[in-house]
Amino acid sequence: MESSQDFTSFLIGRPVIVKLNSGIDYRGILACLDGYMNIALEQTEEYVNGQLMNKYGDTFIRGNN
Amino acid sequence: MDDHAPLEGSGIEEPLDLVRLSLDERIYVKLRGDRELRGKLHAYDGHLNMVLGDVEETITVVDVNEETSEEVIRIVKRNCEMLFVRGDGVILSQESEWKNAPRQRINHSCIKNI
């Protein structure tokens, strides 16, 4: 039986979609995450309804969102 | 776009390391309440409280006309020499390019356009 930690380790290095409570999506490659669900993403793109902003490089997303 | 070395293998173990790498660099911070900051990161902590220098705050305001239901988007900008940001308002942060030429020194007060 997989734990949620196994799942998140499985995701590292893969393209993911991070959906925030506000409804905004961030798509990018998962670099790492921690117990607070703070996230480090590479090549991030921000989607609000349609594509809004193109974020480049590396972004840090605070877990409470 | 610029080349970016992959994060894995560059000593990043946790997401906060990414913020640590940005110390003394200009960063872009997205805050709750449709606000954005661009400034130089002088300090931070585990709550994402930050001290930013030479910072420009951009506030996006949507005014809705009651009669016509027309939405008007207004952008308000403020500048500060030194700003403390409380961490619970932070959504995301990333390293930023130099958007403008180096800022000239201004008075020791925040300029408010509101």
Backbone of each chain as nested JSON, in Angstrom:
{
  "chains": [
    {"id": "A", "residues": [
      {"number": 1, "name": "MET", "atoms": {"N": [0.851, -1.199, 0.0], "CA": [0.0, 0.0, 0.0], "C": [0.877, 1.236, 0.0]}},
      {"number": 2, "name": "GLU", "atoms": {"N": [0.673, 2.092, -0.963], "CA": [1.511, 3.281, -1.088], "C": [1.123, 4.309, -0.042]}},
      {"number": 3, "name": "SER", "atoms": {"N": [2.128, 4.927, 0.531], "CA": [1.844, 6.068, 1.405], "C": [1.88, 7.319, 0.543]}},
      {"number": 4, "name": "SER", "atoms": {"N": [1.375, 8.406, 1.097], "CA": [1.386, 9.64, 0.307], "C": [2.823, 10.079, 0.05]}},
      {"number": 5, "name": "GLN", "atoms": {"N": [3.732, 9.672, 0.938], "CA": [5.127, 10.039, 0.743], "C": [5.728, 9.303, -0.452]}},
      {"number": 6, "name": "ASP", "atoms": {"N": [5.328, 8.009, -0.614], "CA": [5.802, 7.269, -1.781], "C": [5.33, 7.955, -3.046]}},
      {"number": 7, "name": "PHE", "atoms": {"N": [4.093, 8.392, -3.032], "CA": [3.527, 9.03, -4.215], "C": [4.275, 10.301, -4.554]}},
      {"number": 8, "name": "THR", "atoms": {"N": [4.554, 11.113, -3.539], "CA": [5.23, 12.375, -3.824], "C": [6.675, 12.134, -4.254]}},
      {"number": 9, "name": "SER", "atoms": {"N": [7.338, 11.132, -3.69], "CA": [8.693, 10.801, -4.166], "C": [8.643, 10.361, -5.614]}},
      {"number": 10, "name": "PHE", "atoms": {"N": [7.583, 9.658, -5.965], "CA": [7.403, 9.197, -7.339], "C": [7.26, 10.38, -8.29]}},
      {"number": 11, "name": "LEU", "atoms": {"N": [6.644, 11.463, -7.801], "CA": [6.375, 12.616, -8.663], "C": [7.607, 13.46, -8.931]}},
      {"number": 12, "name": "ILE", "atoms": {"N": [8.601, 13.389, -8.035], "CA": [9.748, 14.286, -8.167], "C": [10.456, 14.033, -9.492]}},
      {"number": 13, "name": "GLY", "atoms": {"N": [10.715, 15.108, -10.222], "CA": [11.359, 15.012, -11.523], "C": [10.368, 14.929, -12.656]}},
      {"number": 14, "name": "ARG", "atoms": {"N": [9.086, 14.786, -12.32], "CA": [8.074, 14.686, -13.365], "C": [7.33, 15.991, -13.519]}},
      {"number": 15, "name": "PRO", "atoms": {"N": [6.748, 16.214, -14.714], "CA": [5.886, 17.392, -14.881], "C": [4.625, 17.215, -14.049]}},
      {"number": 16, "name": "VAL", "atoms": {"N": [4.271, 18.237, -13.321], "CA": [3.086, 18.154, -12.468], "C": [2.239, 19.401, -12.631]}},
      {"number": 17, "name": "ILE", "atoms": {"N": [1.01, 19.306, -12.142], "CA": [0.14, 20.48, -12.044], "C": [-0.128, 20.707, -10.569]}},
      {"number": 18, "name": "VAL", "atoms": {"N": [0.167, 21.904, -10.097], "CA": [-0.107, 22.249, -8.715], "C": [-1.334, 23.15, -8.71]}},
      {"number": 19, "name": "LYS", "atoms": {"N": [-2.418, 22.684, -8.135], "CA": [-3.619, 23.498, -8.091], "C": [-3.73, 24.135, -6.718]}},
      {"number": 20, "name": "LEU", "atoms": {"N": [-3.801, 25.471, -6.708], "CA": [-3.896, 26.174, -5.443], "C": [-5.343, 26.299, -5.002]}},
      {"number": 21, "name": "ASN", "atoms": {"N": [-5.549, 26.616, -3.711], "CA": [-6.901, 26.838, -3.2], "C": [-7.618, 27.932, -3.976]}},
      {"number": 22, "name": "SER", "atoms": {"N": [-6.826, 28.887, -4.506], "CA": [-7.434, 30.003, -5.218], "C": [-7.915, 29.605, -6.602]}},
      {"number": 23, "name": "GLY", "atoms": {"N": [-7.567, 28.373, -7.049], "CA": [-7.996, 27.941, -8.376], "C": [-6.947, 28.146, -9.443]}},
      {"number": 24, "name": "ILE", "atoms": {"N": [-5.835, 28.779, -9.104], "CA": [-4.767, 28.993, -10.072], "C": [-3.94, 27.718, -10.2]}},
      {"number": 25, "name": "ASP", "atoms": {"N": [-3.598, 27.37, -11.44], "CA": [-2.773, 26.187, -11.698], "C": [-1.346, 26.595, -11.982]}},
      {"number": 26, "name": "TYR", "atoms": {"N": [-0.406, 25.807, -11.481], "CA": [0.983, 25.982, -11.847], "C": [1.493, 24.671, -12.414]}},
      {"number": 27, "name": "ARG", "atoms": {"N": [1.956, 24.733, -13.653], "CA": [2.494, 23.524, -14.277], "C": [4.003, 23.631, -14.374]}},
      {"number": 28, "name": "GLY", "atoms": {"N": [4.684, 22.551, -14.014], "CA": [6.137, 22.582, -14.088], "C": [6.679, 21.242, -13.657]}},
      {"number": 29, "name": "ILE", "atoms": {"N": [7.998, 21.164, -13.59], "CA": [8.644, 19.923, -13.166], "C": [8.896, 20.002, -11.677]}},
      {"number": 30, "name": "LEU", "atoms": {"N": [8.439, 18.988, -10.959], "CA": [8.563, 19.005, -9.509], "C": [10.018, 18.766, -9.094]}},
      {"number": 31, "name": "ALA", "atoms": {"N": [10.628, 19.784, -8.484], "CA": [12.019, 19.638, -8.04], "C": [12.059, 19.01, -6.651]}},
      {"number": 32, "name": "CYS", "atoms": {"N": [11.279, 19.554, -5.732], "CA": [11.181, 18.942, -4.408], "C": [9.994, 19.512, -3.655]}},
      {"number": 33, "name": "LEU", "atoms": {"N": [9.634, 18.83, -2.578], "CA": [8.612, 19.375, -1.708], "C": [8.896, 18.921, -0.289]}},
      {"number": 34, "name": "ASP", "atoms": {"N": [8.252, 19.569, 0.674], "CA": [8.524, 19.238, 2.07], "C": [7.218, 18.926, 2.801]}},
      {"number": 35, "name": "GLY", "atoms": {"N": [7.327, 18.721, 4.105], "CA": [6.175, 18.303, 4.888], "C": [5.067, 19.333, 4.966]}},
      {"number": 36, "name": "TYR", "atoms": {"N": [5.389, 20.592, 4.709], "CA": [4.365, 21.633, 4.697], "C": [3.716, 21.77, 3.336]}},
      {"number": 37, "name": "MET", "atoms": {"N": [4.164, 20.935, 2.383], "CA": [3.746, 21.054, 0.993], "C": [4.242, 22.328, 0.335]}},
      {"number": 38, "name": "ASN", "atoms": {"N": [5.303, 22.929, 0.885], "CA": [6.034, 23.921, 0.113], "C": [6.612, 23.195, -1.096]}},
      {"number": 39, "name": "ILE", "atoms": {"N": [6.634, 23.86, -2.252], "CA": [7.004, 23.193, -3.488], "C": [8.045, 23.996, -4.24]}},
      {"number": 40, "name": "ALA", "atoms": {"N": [9.027, 23.326, -4.802], "CA": [9.967, 23.953, -5.73], "C": [9.692, 23.388, -7.116]}},
      {"number": 41, "name": "LEU", "atoms": {"N": [9.378, 24.279, -8.057], "CA": [9.029, 23.87, -9.419], "C": [10.013, 24.456, -10.407]}},
      {"number": 42, "name": "GLU", "atoms": {"N": [10.349, 23.697, -11.437], "CA": [11.146, 24.234, -12.535], "C": [10.26, 24.501, -13.73]}},
      {"number": 43, "name": "GLN", "atoms": {"N": [10.674, 25.495, -14.562], "CA": [9.959, 25.812, -15.814], "C": [8.464, 25.959, -15.568]}},
      {"number": 44, "name": "THR", "atoms": {"N": [8.138, 26.845, -14.652], "CA": [6.763, 26.974, -14.202], "C": [5.926, 27.811, -15.152]}},
      {"number": 45, "name": "GLU", "atoms": {"N": [4.687, 27.389, -15.338], "CA": [3.717, 28.185, -16.09], "C": [2.487, 28.368, -15.224]}},
      {"number": 46, "name": "GLU", "atoms": {"N": [1.944, 29.577, -15.285], "CA": [0.777, 29.879, -14.465], "C": [-0.471, 29.898, -15.343]}},
      {"number": 47, "name": "TYR", "atoms": {"N": [-1.471, 29.158, -14.971], "CA": [-2.72, 29.103, -15.734], "C": [-3.869, 29.617, -14.877]}},
      {"number": 48, "name": "VAL", "atoms": {"N": [-4.501, 30.701, -15.328], "CA": [-5.749, 31.14, -14.723], "C": [-6.774, 31.128, -15.85]}},
      {"number": 49, "name": "ASN", "atoms": {"N": [-7.746, 30.239, -15.786], "CA": [-8.664, 30.035, -16.921], "C": [-7.854, 29.682, -18.168]}},
      {"number": 50, "name": "GLY", "atoms": {"N": [-7.358, 30.643, -18.896], "CA": [-6.431, 30.358, -19.99], "C": [-5.002, 30.582, -19.507]}},
      {"number": 51, "name": "GLN", "atoms": {"N": [-4.031, 30.567, -20.371], "CA": [-2.657, 30.784, -19.952], "C": [-2.424, 32.258, -19.655]}},
      {"number": 52, "name": "LEU", "atoms": {"N": [-1.98, 32.57, -18.477], "CA": [-1.757, 33.952, -18.093], "C": [-0.295, 34.335, -18.195]}},
      {"number": 53, "name": "MET", "atoms": {"N": [0.449, 33.947, -17.179], "CA": [1.846, 34.367, -17.127], "C": [2.764, 33.214, -17.432]}},
      {"number": 54, "name": "ASN", "atoms": {"N": [3.889, 33.506, -18.052], "CA": [4.895, 32.485, -18.278], "C": [6.008, 32.67, -17.271]}},
      {"number": 55, "name": "LYS", "atoms": {"N": [6.066, 31.855, -16.262], "CA": [7.131, 31.985, -15.287], "C": [8.296, 31.103, -15.714]}},
      {"number": 56, "name": "TYR", "atoms": {"N": [9.459, 31.645, -15.684], "CA": [10.615, 30.895, -16.15], "C": [11.39, 30.373, -14.962]}},
      {"number": 57, "name": "GLY", "atoms": {"N": [12.309, 29.478, -15.214], "CA": [13.238, 29.087, -14.167], "C": [12.557, 28.38, -13.028]}},
      {"number": 58, "name": "ASP", "atoms": {"N": [12.937, 28.779, -11.836], "CA": [12.53, 28.029, -10.656], "C": [11.646, 28.886, -9.771]}},
      {"number": 59, "name": "THR", "atoms": {"N": [10.552, 28.29, -9.312], "CA": [9.674, 29.023, -8.418], "C": [9.485, 28.238, -7.13]}},
      {"number": 60, "name": "PHE", "atoms": {"N": [9.27, 28.98, -6.065], "CA": [8.949, 28.402, -4.777], "C": [7.498, 28.723, -4.492]}},
      {"number": 61, "name": "ILE", "atoms": {"N": [6.706, 27.704, -4.134], "CA": [5.299, 27.909, -3.822], "C": [5.049, 27.517, -2.368]}},
      {"number": 62, "name": "ARG", "atoms": {"N": [4.441, 28.456, -1.617], "CA": [4.237, 28.215, -0.192], "C": [3.1, 27.211, 0.022]}},
      {"number": 63, "name": "GLY", "atoms": {"N": [3.313, 26.282, 0.912], "CA": [2.428, 25.139, 1.04], "C": [1.011, 25.449, 1.463]}},
      {"number": 64, "name": "ASN", "atoms": {"N": [0.775, 26.506, 2.228], "CA": [-0.563, 26.775, 2.736], "C": [-1.529, 27.2, 1.647]}},
      {"number": 65, "name": "ASN", "atoms": {"N": [-1.024, 27.454, 0.439], "CA": [-1.907, 27.869, -0.639], "C": [-2.492, 26.676, -1.389]}}
    ]},
    {"id": "B", "residues": [
      {"number": 1, "name": "MET", "atoms": {"N": [15.299, 31.962, -23.874], "CA": [15.357, 32.108, -22.429], "C": [16.738, 31.683, -21.955]}},
      {"number": 2, "name": "ASP", "atoms": {"N": [17.041, 32.015, -20.722], "CA": [18.36, 31.678, -20.206], "C": [18.456, 30.194, -19.917]}},
      {"number": 3, "name": "ASP", "atoms": {"N": [19.681, 29.734, -19.804], "CA": [19.875, 28.349, -19.39], "C": [19.699, 28.255, -17.898]}},
      {"number": 4, "name": "HIS", "atoms": {"N": [19.054, 27.203, -17.465], "CA": [18.917, 26.989, -16.037], "C": [19.431, 25.612, -15.714]}},
      {"number": 5, "name": "ALA", "atoms": {"N": [20.388, 25.537, -14.851], "CA": [20.88, 24.228, -14.429], "C": [19.758, 23.529, -13.693]}},
      {"number": 6, "name": "PRO", "atoms": {"N": [19.601, 22.239, -13.901], "CA": [18.535, 21.525, -13.2], "C": [18.734, 21.62, -11.706]}},
      {"number": 7, "name": "LEU", "atoms": {"N": [17.616, 21.697, -10.971], "CA": [17.702, 21.866, -9.535], "C": [18.295, 20.632, -8.871]}},
      {"number": 8, "name": "GLU", "atoms": {"N": [17.863, 19.453, -9.344], "CA": [18.393, 18.239, -8.734], "C": [19.881, 18.173, -9.003]}},
      {"number": 9, "name": "GLY", "atoms": {"N": [20.662, 17.878, -8.013], "CA": [22.102, 17.8, -8.2], "C": [22.786, 19.127, -7.979]}},
      {"number": 10, "name": "SER", "atoms": {"N": [22.019, 20.179, -7.661], "CA": [22.669, 21.454, -7.387], "C": [22.59, 21.771, -5.909]}},
      {"number": 11, "name": "GLY", "atoms": {"N": [22.346, 20.75, -5.069], "CA": [22.368, 20.968, -3.633], "C": [21.05, 21.428, -3.079]}},
      {"number": 12, "name": "ILE", "atoms": {"N": [19.992, 21.354, -3.841], "CA": [18.683, 21.749, -3.317], "C": [18.047, 20.523, -2.702]}},
      {"number": 13, "name": "GLU", "atoms": {"N": [17.808, 20.582, -1.402], "CA": [17.193, 19.436, -0.741], "C": [15.747, 19.699, -0.406]}},
      {"number": 14, "name": "GLU", "atoms": {"N": [15.45, 20.957, -0.093], "CA": [14.066, 21.266, 0.201], "C": [13.718, 22.573, -0.485]}},
      {"number": 15, "name": "PRO", "atoms": {"N": [12.423, 22.808, -0.653], "CA": [12.013, 24.015, -1.397], "C": [12.579, 25.301, -0.821]}},
      {"number": 16, "name": "LEU", "atoms": {"N": [12.766, 25.376, 0.508], "CA": [13.285, 26.608, 1.085], "C": [14.711, 26.89, 0.633]}},
      {"number": 17, "name": "ASP", "atoms": {"N": [15.428, 25.847, 0.229], "CA": [16.777, 26.068, -0.295], "C": [16.738, 26.974, -1.512]}},
      {"number": 18, "name": "LEU", "atoms": {"N": [15.635, 26.883, -2.254], "CA": [15.497, 27.697, -3.45], "C": [15.435, 29.167, -3.068]}},
      {"number": 19, "name": "VAL", "atoms": {"N": [14.768, 29.461, -1.963], "CA": [14.71, 30.843, -1.491], "C": [16.08, 31.269, -0.985]}},
      {"number": 20, "name": "ARG", "atoms": {"N": [16.763, 30.359, -0.339], "CA": [18.1, 30.675, 0.176], "C": [19.035, 31.085, -0.954]}},
      {"number": 21, "name": "LEU", "atoms": {"N": [18.881, 30.416, -2.105], "CA": [19.729, 30.746, -3.25], "C": [19.48, 32.155, -3.755]}},
      {"number": 22, "name": "SER", "atoms": {"N": [18.306, 32.686, -3.452], "CA": [17.934, 34.008, -3.962], "C": [18.384, 35.141, -3.061]}},
      {"number": 23, "name": "LEU", "atoms": {"N": [19.022, 34.826, -1.93], "CA": [19.465, 35.883, -1.014], "C": [20.377, 36.855, -1.732]}},
      {"number": 24, "name": "ASP", "atoms": {"N": [20.119, 38.148, -1.487], "CA": [20.894, 39.223, -2.107], "C": [20.64, 39.352, -3.61]}},
      {"number": 25, "name": "GLU", "atoms": {"N": [19.643, 38.623, -4.087], "CA": [19.266, 38.766, -5.492], "C": [17.921, 39.455, -5.565]}},
      {"number": 26, "name": "ARG", "atoms": {"N": [17.603, 39.953, -6.744], "CA": [16.277, 40.498, -6.94], "C": [15.294, 39.354, -7.148]}},
      {"number": 27, "name": "ILE", "atoms": {"N": [14.17, 39.444, -6.458], "CA": [13.166, 38.4, -6.609], "C": [11.812, 39.006, -6.917]}},
      {"number": 28, "name": "TYR", "atoms": {"N": [10.942, 38.158, -7.414], "CA": [9.552, 38.504, -7.655], "C": [8.73, 37.686, -6.677]}},
      {"number": 29, "name": "VAL", "atoms": {"N": [7.831, 38.325, -5.943], "CA": [7.001, 37.625, -4.969], "C": [5.54, 37.891, -5.294]}},
      {"number": 30, "name": "LYS", "atoms": {"N": [4.743, 36.838, -5.354], "CA": [3.301, 36.999, -5.569], "C": [2.627, 36.856, -4.216]}},
      {"number": 31, "name": "LEU", "atoms": {"N": [1.793, 37.821, -3.861], "CA": [1.136, 37.822, -2.561], "C": [-0.354, 37.635, -2.723]}},
      {"number": 32, "name": "ARG", "atoms": {"N": [-1.002, 37.227, -1.626], "CA": [-2.465, 37.202, -1.632], "C": [-2.989, 38.614, -1.799]}},
      {"number": 33, "name": "GLY", "atoms": {"N": [-4.198, 38.723, -2.324], "CA": [-4.796, 40.041, -2.487], "C": [-4.337, 40.713, -3.765]}},
      {"number": 34, "name": "ASP", "atoms": {"N": [-3.967, 39.914, -4.786], "CA": [-3.592, 40.464, -6.093], "C": [-2.466, 41.466, -5.979]}},
      {"number": 35, "name": "ARG", "atoms": {"N": [-1.452, 41.098, -5.194], "CA": [-0.308, 41.992, -5.056], "C": [0.958, 41.276, -5.478]}},
      {"number": 36, "name": "GLU", "atoms": {"N": [1.883, 42.06, -5.996], "CA": [3.17, 41.506, -6.399], "C": [4.269, 42.424, -5.918]}},
      {"number": 37, "name": "LEU", "atoms": {"N": [5.401, 41.835, -5.603], "CA": [6.547, 42.621, -5.164], "C": [7.749, 42.283, -6.024]}},
      {"number": 38, "name": "ARG", "atoms": {"N": [8.547, 43.305, -6.301], "CA": [9.844, 43.06, -6.934], "C": [10.877, 43.809, -6.114]}},
      {"number": 39, "name": "GLY", "atoms": {"N": [11.82, 43.081, -5.548], "CA": [12.81, 43.753, -4.726], "C": [13.979, 42.837, -4.45]}},
      {"number": 40, "name": "LYS", "atoms": {"N": [14.927, 43.347, -3.679], "CA": [16.13, 42.581, -3.367], "C": [15.926, 41.869, -2.035]}},
      {"number": 41, "name": "LEU", "atoms": {"N": [16.129, 40.573, -2.034], "CA": [15.906, 39.784, -0.838], "C": [17.087, 39.922, 0.114]}},
      {"number": 42, "name": "HIS", "atoms": {"N": [16.828, 40.56, 1.252], "CA": [17.889, 40.709, 2.236], "C": [17.841, 39.626, 3.293]}},
      {"number": 43, "name": "ALA", "atoms": {"N": [16.624, 39.16, 3.638], "CA": [16.504, 38.153, 4.681], "C": [15.182, 37.43, 4.535]}},
      {"number": 44, "name": "TYR", "atoms": {"N": [15.137, 36.196, 5.08], "CA": [13.886, 35.453, 5.081], "C": [13.949, 34.458, 6.237]}},
      {"number": 45, "name": "ASP", "atoms": {"N": [12.796, 33.837, 6.529], "CA": [12.814, 32.77, 7.532], "C": [11.854, 31.665, 7.101]}},
      {"number": 46, "name": "GLY", "atoms": {"N": [11.674, 30.677, 7.959], "CA": [10.87, 29.509, 7.605], "C": [9.407, 29.808, 7.375]}},
      {"number": 47, "name": "HIS", "atoms": {"N": [8.954, 30.944, 7.894], "CA": [7.562, 31.336, 7.639], "C": [7.415, 32.076, 6.32]}},
      {"number": 48, "name": "LEU", "atoms": {"N": [8.536, 32.292, 5.649], "CA": [8.566, 33.136, 4.463], "C": [8.38, 34.606, 4.791]}},
      {"number": 49, "name": "ASN", "atoms": {"N": [8.522, 34.986, 6.071], "CA": [8.691, 36.402, 6.361], "C": [9.922, 36.843, 5.582]}},
      {"number": 50, "name": "MET", "atoms": {"N": [9.881, 38.043, 5.007], "CA": [11.019, 38.496, 4.214], "C": [11.315, 39.955, 4.479]}},
      {"number": 51, "name": "VAL", "atoms": {"N": [12.568, 40.314, 4.298], "CA": [12.95, 41.716, 4.26], "C": [13.413, 42.009, 2.838]}},
      {"number": 52, "name": "LEU", "atoms": {"N": [12.705, 42.919, 2.19], "CA": [13.047, 43.266, 0.809], "C": [13.512, 44.705, 0.735]}},
      {"number": 53, "name": "GLY", "atoms": {"N": [14.552, 44.956, -0.066], "CA": [15.041, 46.309, -0.24], "C": [14.757, 46.809, -1.642]}},
      {"number": 54, "name": "ASP", "atoms": {"N": [14.64, 48.134, -1.755], "CA": [14.446, 48.765, -3.065], "C": [13.305, 48.086, -3.803]}},
      {"number": 55, "name": "VAL", "atoms": {"N": [12.134, 48.098, -3.184], "CA": [11.054, 47.235, -3.639], "C": [9.932, 48.035, -4.31]}},
      {"number": 56, "name": "GLU", "atoms": {"N": [9.366, 47.438, -5.337], "CA": [8.192, 48.002, -5.994], "C": [7.023, 47.047, -5.803]}},
      {"number": 57, "name": "GLU", "atoms": {"N": [5.926, 47.571, -5.253], "CA": [4.732, 46.77, -5.048], "C": [3.729, 47.102, -6.146]}},
      {"number": 58, "name": "THR", "atoms": {"N": [3.134, 46.086, -6.746], "CA": [2.134, 46.289, -7.782], "C": [0.822, 45.706, -7.3]}},
      {"number": 59, "name": "ILE", "atoms": {"N": [-0.205, 46.533, -7.205], "CA": [-1.511, 46.077, -6.75], "C": [-2.474, 46.132, -7.921]}},
      {"number": 60, "name": "THR", "atoms": {"N": [-3.164, 45.017, -8.191], "CA": [-4.126, 44.976, -9.288], "C": [-5.519, 45.109, -8.7]}},
      {"number": 61, "name": "VAL", "atoms": {"N": [-6.207, 46.181, -9.043], "CA": [-7.529, 46.469, -8.485], "C": [-8.564, 46.322, -9.586]}},
      {"number": 62, "name": "VAL", "atoms": {"N": [-9.628, 45.585, -9.288], "CA": [-10.714, 45.46, -10.26], "C": [-11.914, 46.225, -9.733]}},
      {"number": 63, "name": "ASP", "atoms": {"N": [-12.242, 47.321, -10.415], "CA": [-13.433, 48.081, -10.041], "C": [-14.601, 47.602, -10.882]}},
      {"number": 64, "name": "VAL", "atoms": {"N": [-15.71, 47.292, -10.221], "CA": [-16.896, 46.872, -10.964], "C": [-17.93, 47.983, -10.903]}},
      {"number": 65, "name": "ASN", "atoms": {"N": [-18.298, 48.479, -12.035], "CA": [-19.337, 49.507, -12.105], "C": [-20.68, 48.87, -11.812]}},
      {"number": 66, "name": "GLU", "atoms": {"N": [-21.36, 49.349, -10.765], "CA": [-22.59, 48.696, -10.328], "C": [-23.675, 48.724, -11.392]}},
      {"number": 67, "name": "GLU", "atoms": {"N": [-23.744, 49.831, -12.104], "CA": [-24.841, 49.954, -13.064], "C": [-24.566, 49.172, -14.335]}},
      {"number": 68, "name": "THR", "atoms": {"N": [-23.358, 49.315, -14.849], "CA": [-23.072, 48.683, -16.14], "C": [-22.428, 47.31, -15.994]}},
      {"number": 69, "name": "SER", "atoms": {"N": [-22.08, 46.925, -14.746], "CA": [-21.36, 45.671, -14.497], "C": [-20.063, 45.607, -15.278]}},
      {"number": 70, "name": "GLU", "atoms": {"N": [-19.546, 46.782, -15.596], "CA": [-18.294, 46.814, -16.34], "C": [-17.125, 46.684, -15.372]}},
      {"number": 71, "name": "GLU", "atoms": {"N": [-16.162, 45.865, -15.722], "CA": [-14.983, 45.668, -14.864], "C": [-13.837, 46.524, -15.366]}},
      {"number": 72, "name": "VAL", "atoms": {"N": [-13.33, 47.349, -14.486], "CA": [-12.189, 48.183, -14.864], "C": [-10.993, 47.743, -14.05]}},
      {"number": 73, "name": "ILE", "atoms": {"N": [-9.928, 47.405, -14.715], "CA": [-8.724, 46.949, -14.023], "C": [-7.765, 48.112, -13.866]}},
      {"number": 74, "name": "ARG", "atoms": {"N": [-7.378, 48.336, -12.621], "CA": [-6.48, 49.441, -12.303], "C": [-5.217, 48.857, -11.705]}},
      {"number": 75, "name": "ILE", "atoms": {"N": [-4.08, 49.422, -12.057], "CA": [-2.809, 48.961, -11.472], "C": [-2.228, 50.082, -10.645]}},
      {"number": 76, "name": "VAL", "atoms": {"N": [-1.955, 49.782, -9.38], "CA": [-1.383, 50.782, -8.482], "C": [0.018, 50.334, -8.111]}},
      {"number": 77, "name": "LYS", "atoms": {"N": [0.968, 51.247, -8.186], "CA": [2.34, 50.89, -7.834], "C": [2.822, 51.734, -6.668]}},
      {"number": 78, "name": "ARG", "atoms": {"N": [3.562, 51.085, -5.761], "CA": [4.171, 51.8, -4.642], "C": [5.631, 51.391, -4.568]}},
      {"number": 79, "name": "ASN", "atoms": {"N": [6.433, 52.277, -4.024], "CA": [7.853, 51.977, -3.877], "C": [8.285, 52.154, -2.442]}},
      {"number": 80, "name": "CYS", "atoms": {"N": [9.206, 51.285, -1.988], "CA": [9.747, 51.392, -0.639], "C": [11.23, 51.075, -0.667]}},
      {"number": 81, "name": "GLU", "atoms": {"N": [11.959, 51.736, 0.202], "CA": [13.378, 51.412, 0.29], "C": [13.603, 50.098, 1.031]}},
      {"number": 82, "name": "MET", "atoms": {"N": [12.817, 49.881, 2.08], "CA": [13.0, 48.665, 2.869], "C": [11.641, 48.218, 3.37]}},
      {"number": 83, "name": "LEU", "atoms": {"N": [11.314, 46.959, 3.162], "CA": [9.974, 46.469, 3.46], "C": [10.035, 45.12, 4.164]}},
      {"number": 84, "name": "PHE", "atoms": {"N": [9.243, 44.969, 5.223], "CA": [9.089, 43.674, 5.882], "C": [7.808, 43.037, 5.369]}},
      {"number": 85, "name": "VAL", "atoms": {"N": [7.904, 41.818, 4.902], "CA": [6.747, 41.106, 4.364], "C": [6.4, 39.953, 5.291]}},
      {"number": 86, "name": "ARG", "atoms": {"N": [5.143, 39.889, 5.753], "CA": [4.731, 38.792, 6.624], "C": [4.476, 37.544, 5.791]}},
      {"number": 87, "name": "GLY", "atoms": {"N": [5.032, 36.442, 6.238], "CA": [5.088, 35.244, 5.406], "C": [3.762, 34.636, 5.028]}},
      {"number": 88, "name": "ASP", "atoms": {"N": [2.727, 34.827, 5.868], "CA": [1.484, 34.119, 5.565], "C": [0.774, 34.683, 4.339]}},
      {"number": 89, "name": "GLY", "atoms": {"N": [1.239, 35.838, 3.845], "CA": [0.621, 36.393, 2.646], "C": [1.295, 35.966, 1.354]}},
      {"number": 90, "name": "VAL", "atoms": {"N": [2.399, 35.213, 1.491], "CA": [3.181, 34.864, 0.302], "C": [2.565, 33.663, -0.409]}},
      {"number": 91, "name": "ILE", "atoms": {"N": [2.401, 33.783, -1.709], "CA": [1.958, 32.657, -2.509], "C": [3.159, 31.988, -3.16]}},
      {"number": 92, "name": "LEU", "atoms": {"N": [3.919, 32.77, -3.949], "CA": [5.094, 32.176, -4.564], "C": [6.2, 33.206, -4.71]}},
      {"number": 93, "name": "SER", "atoms": {"N": [7.418, 32.718, -4.919], "CA": [8.541, 33.615, -5.152], "C": [9.457, 32.994, -6.182]}},
      {"number": 94, "name": "GLN", "atoms": {"N": [10.119, 33.855, -6.948], "CA": [11.092, 33.373, -7.92], "C": [12.12, 34.462, -8.154]}},
      {"number": 95, "name": "GLU", "atoms": {"N": [13.243, 34.075, -8.717], "CA": [14.254, 35.064, -9.059], "C": [13.77, 35.882, -10.229]}},
      {"number": 96, "name": "SER", "atoms": {"N": [14.108, 37.157, -10.183], "CA": [13.577, 38.066, -11.175], "C": [14.71, 38.676, -11.971]}},
      {"number": 97, "name": "GLU", "atoms": {"N": [14.407, 39.066, -13.217], "CA": [15.39, 39.811, -13.987], "C": [15.362, 41.254, -13.536]}},
      {"number": 98, "name": "TRP", "atoms": {"N": [16.371, 41.985, -13.882], "CA": [16.376, 43.425, -13.635], "C": [15.387, 44.049, -14.614]}},
      {"number": 99, "name": "LYS", "atoms": {"N": [14.234, 44.467, -14.085], "CA": [13.206, 45.034, -14.95], "C": [13.554, 46.452, -15.363]}},
      {"number": 100, "name": "ASN", "atoms": {"N": [14.072, 47.216, -14.405], "CA": [14.349, 48.624, -14.7], "C": [15.82, 48.918, -14.463]}},
      {"number": 101, "name": "ALA", "atoms": {"N": [16.233, 50.072, -14.867], "CA": [17.588, 50.517, -14.526], "C": [17.687, 50.681, -13.023]}},
      {"number": 102, "name": "PRO", "atoms": {"N": [18.881, 50.62, -12.456], "CA": [19.016, 50.772, -11.002], "C": [18.302, 52.026, -10.519]}},
      {"number": 103, "name": "ARG", "atoms": {"N": [17.546, 51.84, -9.449], "CA": [16.683, 52.916, -8.96], "C": [17.5, 54.035, -8.331]}},
      {"number": 104, "name": "GLN", "atoms": {"N": [17.057, 55.264, -8.504], "CA": [17.709, 56.37, -7.814], "C": [17.237, 56.393, -6.379]}},
      {"number": 105, "name": "ARG", "atoms": {"N": [18.051, 56.935, -5.519], "CA": [17.664, 57.034, -4.111], "C": [16.5, 58.008, -3.99]}},
      {"number": 106, "name": "ILE", "atoms": {"N": [15.544, 57.666, -3.13], "CA": [14.401, 58.54, -2.922], "C": [14.328, 58.906, -1.452]}},
      {"number": 107, "name": "ASN", "atoms": {"N": [13.318, 59.711, -1.094], "CA": [13.186, 60.124, 0.298], "C": [12.991, 58.931, 1.213]}},
      {"number": 108, "name": "HIS", "atoms": {"N": [13.252, 59.13, 2.487], "CA": [13.109, 58.034, 3.441], "C": [11.654, 57.866, 3.828]}},
      {"number": 109, "name": "SER", "atoms": {"N": [10.81, 57.6, 2.848], "CA": [9.406, 57.332, 3.135], "C": [8.863, 56.572, 1.936]}},
      {"number": 110, "name": "CYS", "atoms": {"N": [7.803, 55.845, 2.166], "CA": [7.21, 55.105, 1.077], "C": [6.361, 56.048, 0.258]}},
      {"number": 111, "name": "ILE", "atoms": {"N": [6.444, 55.922, -1.037], "CA": [5.621, 56.73, -1.911], "C": [4.337, 55.98, -2.162]}},
      {"number": 112, "name": "LYS", "atoms": {"N": [3.203, 56.588, -1.845], "CA": [1.929, 55.926, -2.026], "C": [1.161, 56.614, -3.13]}},
      {"number": 113, "name": "ASN", "atoms": {"N": [0.627, 55.801, -4.04], "CA": [-0.176, 56.352, -5.111], "C": [-1.654, 56.172, -4.86]}},
      {"number": 114, "name": "ILE", "atoms": {"N": [-1.982, 55.536, -3.719], "CA": [-3.398, 55.256, -3.468], "C": [-4.11, 56.53, -3.057]}}
    ]}
  ]
}
